[in-house]
Amino acid sequence: MVTDQQVRRLMMLIPQEETLSLAAAKAGMDEKTARKYRSLGHLPSEVAGAHTWRTRHDPFGCVWEEVEGYLTLNPGLQAKTLFAHLQRCYPGQFSDGQLRSLQRHVRLWRAIKGPAQEVFFAQVHHPGQLSQSDFTCMNTLGVTLGGCPFDHLIYHFVLTYSNWESGSICFSESFESFSAGLQGALWELGGVPVAHQTDRLSAALHKVGHPERFTAAYRALLSHYGLEGRAIGAACPNQNGDVEQRHYRFKQALDQQLMLRGSRAFDTRKEYEGFLRALFVQLNKGRQDRFAEELALLRPLPAKSLLACKPFCVKVGPGSTIRILHNTYSVPSRLIRHQVQVRVFAQHLEVWLGTTCVARLPRLRGENRHLIQYPHIIDWLVRKPGAFENYRYRADLFPTSRFRQAYDSLHQRHSPQKADKAYLHLLHLAAKEGQTSVENALILLLDSQCPIDAQAVEALVGQHCGTPPVVQVSVCQVDLHCYDALLKGREVAA
């Protein structure tokens, strides 16, 4: 079969050679074939007829009308589902190896007769106009802090023109995390674009049907920075395509950097945050030209940032506790019956009485959890030791495993009432002298198997006992020859 390349070579050789037969020989074809294409003046591909006939029998020809009826009624049906249906209706007629043929038939039908597919329209991005942000889960990367899995999210901010990006660690898609992340990115950027676009975050958008599209807190945040708020349609992540694509690219780059590092374990969160910051700087280095265009068009930042928190006014209950966002926290007992303002940040809470911050508490994740700190209530608990046995939040009053061991040891040697009273005295001592000092004393007594009592602990704390020395553990090298001897013994016995 003559190819287009051969005919092109023939046409080039005809003026150069003395005879047609010589030109045909050099082009690799017969003289009669050369004469034919010389007179036609067209390439073989231009004169070849369309291939409209089948080279083998269509195994689905007898049932195609039935299949087409299903597809017309429900275009979303998969070829695999239809093939399984045909195998049930016509036993023995279709083998598993024919599935691919039916898939080609269905694919061709969809291209010719199927419904129109969604069209994605490429957009032109302008410098300094639009930014996008979203949260992405990082748990699949297997990062650990201090030997424990570190489950977290990244708030991811991207400029759509230059793809300049930044991010911050957070633990929930709350408004506090969103506000802190957005403001941190804007101040790192050094300016404000015209608009900011998010997906349908419940922290920023009301549900469909609400008279206001954005929440009051988000509107205040946009107004403070002079941003135009935009949101994508429901179930349309492609409309936030820039940041969605950067999620994938960023996590891929982070995974590669962790491989180069040789470990996914970090000692502290600060070390991990520094690692992320270095990666963002590295990724942004290749975008300096387009970023410079954006930077020149950004609007100035306001005089100061907003507090990324949600305020609550609550009254401290008689149990010296407050309930915030379905979780319970203890506060100093002197605040009982006072009205306090609680500022809920992304990762901590601040309790304010008037213009004074009286407590700072770590924020609990989830709902129906509790955080009771014994220094807040121990003064009154030692006066009412009988309340300890059935106290609702008693589990929170064992700050470390050493305190729990001391409590169990006291119960082995004393009656329950006396043991509870002695343990509360230890907690009271920890609140006054410091938990570390009391814990070190407990370690010394437990390791030396001395009886635990309040007087002994108080005496050790008074001596300012230091941290117990770390026990050096040495593991001897295992001699593997003994396993060889064991295997040989088995062979002999067999």
MOGI-V104347 format. One record per backbone hydrogen bond with DSSP energy under -0.5 kcal/mol. CO is the residue of the C=O (numbers start at 1). NH is the residue of the N-H. If there is no record, write none. Layout:
co->{CO:CO}
nh->{NH:NH}
This chain:
co->{3:4:5:6:7:8:9:10:11:13:13:19:20:21:22:23:24:24:25:30:31:32:33:34:35:36:37:43:43:44:44:50:57:58:60:60:63:64:65:66:67:68:69:70:74:78:79:80:81:82:83:84:85:86:90:90:95:96:98:99:100:101:102:103:104:105:106:107:108:109:109:119:120:123:126:126:128:129:130:131:132:134:136:138:139:143:144:145:148:149:150:152:153:154:154:155:156:157:158:158:159:164:166:168:170:172:174:175:176:177:178:179:180:181:182:183:184:185:186:186:192:194:195:196:197:198:199:201:201:204:207:213:215:216:217:218:219:220:221:222:222:227:228:230:233:236:237:238:240:241:242:243:244:245:246:247:248:249:250:251:252:253:254:255:256:257:258:258:264:266:268:269:270:271:272:273:274:275:276:277:278:279:280:281:282:283:284:285:287:288:289:290:291:292:293:294:294:295:299:307:310:312:312:314:316:317:320:321:322:322:324:326:327:328:329:332:333:335:338:338:340:340:341:341:342:342:343:343:344:347:348:349:350:350:351:351:352:352:353:356:356:359:361:369:371:371:372:373:373:374:374:376:377:377:378:380:384:385:388:391:393:394:395:397:400:401:402:403:404:405:406:407:408:409:410:415:416:417:418:419:420:421:422:423:424:425:426:427:428:429:430:434:435:436:437:438:439:440:441:442:443:444:445:446:451:453:454:455:456:457:458:459:460:461:471:472:474:478:479:480:480:481:482:483:484:485:486:487:488:489:490}
nh->{7:8:9:10:11:12:13:14:15:16:17:23:24:25:26:27:28:29:28:34:35:36:37:38:39:40:41:46:47:47:48:52:59:61:63:64:67:68:69:70:71:72:73:74:77:82:83:84:85:86:87:88:89:90:93:94:98:99:102:103:104:105:106:107:108:109:110:111:112:113:114:121:122:125:129:130:194:195:160:197:158:156:154:141:142:150:266:148:145:151:152:138:170:136:156:168:134:166:132:160:163:159:157:155:153:174:178:179:180:181:182:183:184:185:186:187:188:189:190:191:299:228:131:230:133:232:201:204:205:215:210:206:219:220:221:222:223:224:225:226:227:229:196:198:236:239:240:241:244:245:246:247:248:249:250:251:252:253:254:255:256:257:258:259:260:261:262:263:144:146:272:273:274:275:276:277:278:279:280:281:282:283:284:285:285:286:287:288:291:292:293:294:295:296:297:297:298:298:192:309:344:314:342:340:337:320:331:317:324:329:327:368:324:371:322:335:336:338:316:340:314:342:343:352:312:344:345:350:310:363:345:361:343:352:358:359:341:354:356:353:358:351:349:328:330:373:374:376:377:377:378:333:380:381:382:384:387:388:391:394:396:397:398:399:404:405:406:407:408:409:410:411:412:413:414:419:420:421:422:423:424:425:426:427:428:429:430:431:432:433:434:438:439:440:441:442:443:444:445:446:447:448:450:449:453:457:458:459:460:461:462:463:465:464:473:474:476:480:482:483:484:485:486:487:488:489:490:491:492:493:494}
